[in-house]
Amino acid sequence: MPHQKYQSCIDACNACTVECEHCTTACLQESEVKNLV
């Protein structure tokens, strides 16, 4: 199946998404969010 050929890339993208969500959550908990941009 085609998705099996790219499974390692799919897994890496999913892992990246998880890390981005963690970072977003942490940033939004900052008291001065506007200073982070």
The 8 nearest C-alpha neighbors of each residue, nearest first, counted from 0:
[[1, 3, 2, 4, 5, 6, 7, 9],
 [2, 0, 4, 3, 5, 6, 9, 7],
 [1, 3, 5, 4, 0, 6, 9, 7],
 [4, 2, 6, 5, 1, 0, 7, 9],
 [5, 3, 2, 1, 6, 0, 7, 8],
 [4, 6, 2, 8, 3, 7, 9, 1],
 [5, 7, 3, 9, 8, 4, 2, 10],
 [8, 6, 10, 9, 5, 11, 4, 3],
 [9, 7, 11, 5, 10, 6, 12, 13],
 [8, 10, 6, 12, 7, 11, 13, 5],
 [9, 11, 7, 13, 8, 12, 6, 14],
 [12, 10, 8, 14, 13, 9, 15, 7],
 [13, 11, 15, 9, 14, 10, 8, 16],
 [12, 14, 16, 10, 15, 11, 9, 17],
 [15, 13, 11, 17, 16, 12, 10, 18],
 [16, 14, 12, 18, 13, 17, 19, 11],
 [17, 15, 13, 19, 14, 18, 20, 12],
 [16, 18, 14, 20, 15, 19, 21, 13],
 [19, 17, 21, 15, 20, 16, 22, 14],
 [20, 18, 22, 16, 21, 17, 23, 15],
 [19, 21, 23, 17, 18, 22, 24, 16],
 [22, 20, 18, 24, 19, 23, 25, 17],
 [21, 23, 19, 25, 20, 24, 26, 18],
 [24, 22, 20, 26, 25, 21, 19, 27],
 [23, 25, 21, 27, 22, 26, 20, 28],
 [24, 26, 22, 28, 23, 27, 21, 29],
 [27, 25, 23, 28, 29, 24, 22, 32],
 [26, 28, 24, 29, 25, 23, 32, 30],
 [27, 29, 25, 26, 30, 24, 32, 23],
 [30, 28, 26, 27, 31, 32, 25, 35],
 [29, 31, 32, 28, 27, 33, 26, 34],
 [32, 30, 29, 33, 34, 35, 28, 27],
 [31, 33, 34, 35, 29, 30, 27, 26],
 [34, 32, 35, 31, 36, 30, 29, 27],
 [33, 35, 32, 36, 31, 30, 29, 26],
 [36, 34, 32, 33, 31, 26, 29, 27],
 [35, 34, 33, 32, 31, 26, 27, 29]]
